[in-house]
Each structure stands twice: as structure tokens, then as C-alpha cells.
């Protein structure tokens, strides 16, 4: 029995493969933990294990149980994350980093100096808020188990306070990070999570000033210890965000994850490909910017990710960089296609979809950008050159020789870009100024693609198409609106001031 998973079949082989990947990374996690915790005890390992072996065995079982719970969480709640080894490696790499830093900092500096919100921030930005909440709980429990059963020098009070600090700081970081839009706004989150951390530390440490018999506050010189421990809390909160900023680009690059920060960098006018497009194909660049505005409005109308839609629109035509002068928006008065056969012209025009896919993948940009660049024309015929070829021959023509090679749009975002791309050109071509004229042109675009079954492989609905059409009418009539005709006046300066005369 199988069930659908993102358009692919999830089978028993997927389950077995994902479980084996999980077990492999679990073994690596245990090996790293063993090296960290036993590194200074190798000379007396036998004696130490005879005394503490039961505790270590208990800790290993608890860690195994937590990681199995993690596997089943993703199996039932977010199967995409365990559909491939790369995603599983991402999860464990974050946990490995957290383990190493927690052990090194916690046992060599102070237990409160740990970057407690690092896992929460990384998973929230790289994967999503829902999964970050779960992984934050797992990370806090993992370190609690290690502190309690594998490190005899840590007191119970410190273990419990470390657990609540890790959990609360991570949760606060997740809720705040979901609204962060710049990398350095994360630093402010580090300062905010310090507040609950230091309150917990203060309340824990101040109990050491309370006399056990009388309940009165003693005059023991522990004030310095409280300040020191709260200072470690400050260090831990800020270190979480500083380390996050340092390692996030590494994770973005290794796992090719599209974060909100990277997305903003990719859609900046200074982005490498967009800068080249602006210089070498200015007409295409301006068209892409216009399509991006339309795609944002369309995505918002049907509840799709607006930032993703904008990025996809900006990159959908980058394949035109190979032959920019062969596309109308980049030409002047001379059309190079006048000297070419319709078949050759069609080959050049339709190649920009595949060229865009190749260029985006070669630059190691997010895969969905490449997919949409390849899909945004689907298998539509190139009408102009097909009609030109029909005039030049008496025989029948194979329309596929004058059509894009596909595939058809596989997602709602790809369908949005297909519609917005064609609608912008259609409304501009007929010089539509009124909402009625724009609506007629956009409706024709959508109906033509429906007739040619361009939306048959994505999950877009008729209700979605209606919302997109209405959003495009509003957006395009706002751009190509009527303007009043300004009177022609000639101004001249006189001794009494500036005067104007009708021409």
C-alpha cells in the first residue's frame, strides 16, 4: 500500500532507506558524543566505565529513543524531510554542531554559556517553524540526558535549569525569527532571549544566598557569582545568534536551502545573473521586473509564497542571455529573424527555457527557480513563427516543431509565472487601458492555456485561475492606466517673473 508524497510514490523502500540513513547518522552522533565525553578519560577508560557504565548505557538508550521519536515525527508530519539522505544529513549536522558546542562550551567554560537557541534558529530558517519547534524540544532533551547521566560533575539543579533555559530560549527565538527579514536583525533576537535566560539564572543562583535554617538572606559573598553566571547567560544568548549568522551561509551552500535572507540577496538588483541580464538584455530585465510585480499579486491572491513568486519571475527569462538580440524586447528597428527561417527562429526562441534551466543550475541556485524557468512556457506553440511557416509552405506542418519542449507547469508557482508572463505581453501588445480591455486579454491568455491543457500536471484550480485573473486585471490597469494629455506651454522669464504661453 502506498500513499502520495509531493507527487511521488512513498513506498516501503523509501521507509527502509530513510530509516537506514537515520541509523547511520545516529551512529555518527553517538561516536561524536563518545569522543567529546570520554576524551580525557581514555587512560582510565576501563575503571571509569565500570563505575559509570550503567549511566552511559542509560544515556545511550534515552538518546536513541529521542532520535527514533524524531524519525517517526517526520514520518507522519513532514515526510519530505526524510525522503532523501541530504535532508536527514541536514538535521543531524545541526544536532552534531549543537552537541559539539554544548559539550565544549558547557564543560570547559560554563553550562549557561551554551548557544542554546542555535538549533531553533537554524531549523526555523532552513526548514520551517513547525519543525523547528519540535527539534528545539529534542535538542533540549538530548543535552539534558547527557548532562544528567553522562556528566557526573553537573548538579541536578543545573541540569534542570539548563533544560528550561534551552527550551524557553529556543521557543522565543523561533517566534521572533519567523518575522526576521535581514540577517542582522537576528542579533536583536539574541539580546531578547537573554532576558528570560538571565531571570532563570538569577532565581536559581539567588537561592544559594538563602540560609537553609532561618530562611534569611545571608551575607555570603555570592553576588559576584550571580553576576558572573548571568554574564554567561548573556554570552550564550548572543553567541547563539552570532554563530547562527556565521554557519547559516555554510548550510545554505551545502544543502542548497533557500532562506528568506538568501532569497532577498538573490532578488537584489546586485545579484550576479540579474545584474548581467540588466546590462546585456535590458528589455528582458524590465519585462521580468514587471512580471515579478504581477506574480506577487497573483501569489498573494491564492495564498502562495509571494517571495518565491517574485524570485521565480525575476529569473524565468534568464535563458535569453544566450541570444538576447533575438528577442523582441531587446531589439531596435532591425529584427534578426527577418533573415532566418521560421524553423531556426523557433529553435532559438524556445531554447531560452532550457538555457535558463542550465544557467540557473550551473550557478548552484535553488532548484525551483530552474524548474520554473524550464516550465513557464510548457508545451505552448510559438504562434508567430508557426503562422509565418504556414504562409511559406503548401504542405502540413508538425506543430510540435514550433512548440516549446516542456514540461508543462508542475506547480502553482510555475502556472502563475506562465500566466503573468503571457498576460503582461498581451496587455501591452493590444495597448489595453481600461479594465474591460485588460480583462479580455488576460481571459484569452488563460483560456488558451486551458484549451491546450497546460495546467493538467499541476494542482491549480478554476477558483485559483479566477482569483489570478482578477488580481492581474487590477495590477495591469494600475500600470497601463489612462493619462491626461498635458497642454503644450512655453515658459519664459520676464522682469516680473515667469510667464507661460500656449503653443
Steps between C-alpha positions, in 0.01 A plus 500: 500500500640841406401858554578817311788716609558820305398342173722193555415156634614428856574129522651256746836549334482871586421411861792255521741740332407791725525279812847380399613859442368590842683211667824588322487859621398383846818289515708802394323711765585243770862482384538877521341502844726219624814679381393824667396348833781243535788688338677570831421159650660265246792419732262370767217397270448152647481624859278793403256283301471249782389784728290701252416242232139456610438874478653516152292205383187670633598824325558316170157338521332836576681667209398212270140531616495876435641458151252223416221733613651760267489253212135414559410867537634574154354177362149603596520881493758604238600202289683719250776557757588130510442432131872538428831462675586865449215624716577247773865608486384860550308409817786302649764752400310762700473260797869404471601865503277561802649200682861604435448862603292409806762257626802716428350821636288346775774291660797728434350846556156487663176311452308827452735623226368250246343630174164362609294648215726389215300189403171692516629780277665274242204265460249786499679683217619196302193276535202671663346613827295187569799267471717746693266484799529122511878493444549762772329265748714208385823703523418617853416144612816356341729733691296443818549123467872540440539742792299280736635154423834546324664792684534436875633851580176681409253549786132408466403863551720607208361220282139604554572870460698429181203306364249777559744764371565305179131439439376852577783682320453285191124551492532877534764503226270305266204735548718806446705357210187426296461876449868583443579617148869591524791300634603758753151540641574158650754663735215684672335163559814389685468795736129435559541134589761598759223653716319176596833316517648742753179511706515121534870511585444776757215315672706181509814662632330726754371190681862443598481818707206375703597349834368141522402528866366852551391578146670839533732637238858440604793729437704241315708658223294331221390816323803479273405143406147611405634777277751261345238235425263759353791619287536147369128508419552821304788337316291193418209700359714727284727211397194316368432773246864574416567132430175482306610783271839333457382147414176579312676577167684167533173309539338703220786407268546134596130412497392763245224626730308811405462716811324835521842667530645324197180567307536873556861486386406305185227748408715807558594699190863426595451123463750364248261368232249783535779756472618332180143485369453871566821585311472262203123462459339813649166436331480152647600631841226765499247240384609268784461778758148565373415129508637485856248765611218307336618170647505649850139616464391165355678296768348711776154450348517119526710471817832399341840621621537856370879512538542176305271630225701821467830311482366255241374787285831684510688189386251345259654654186872496585550245221461789255853606597629249242343685206361826642488677162260239361219599735266785414534692826875536445486595130495839342362567153674198346365148556762224462228243435428662163809319369424163662265218411196459729635162615834647609331799665270267694801294616675814629191632675403176672856423607489779759295282736758222507789750495352671806477167682862418416628844600320501834620150587856587396493792747383261778183701554186345652354222290147641493628807309648272234184289483276802446735642236464168315123470547370855458409450132393138541440348156340813352543559124707798393213659311687767301748266331245223454275743314800625299590145402140425396516787252822366351386142435213323331546180698407414853729601785563315822402751766735333750793629293379850590413433865688523825639169620347511848438361750168661585479691831542259791402745777268791562797737497602382153142548379495851649820594317362355174183710529670820615770477232247467219250748649754778535598462133137466383370809681796706383460373141135607471566821692218418743420793725160423649427213741265349240770490232758359742254240629424387143870457416579315825195274468614407147847411631362272773239335277755429227724320750206309640400389150853374444495322839799691636372475860427127491812404699470747789239536773372845404118529511241702312448707814875575503494602134208736563681665791816532291308659213339758727833579668667549161223729375546725804878495475530558125236773478689672780815494289356567154242754613367801308693823535371846427650681204715780632465835319803632316621816676816700434644671807708817495652715767415873519584780737171434678559125535439184293216503250357226281343507156297232321667357194 
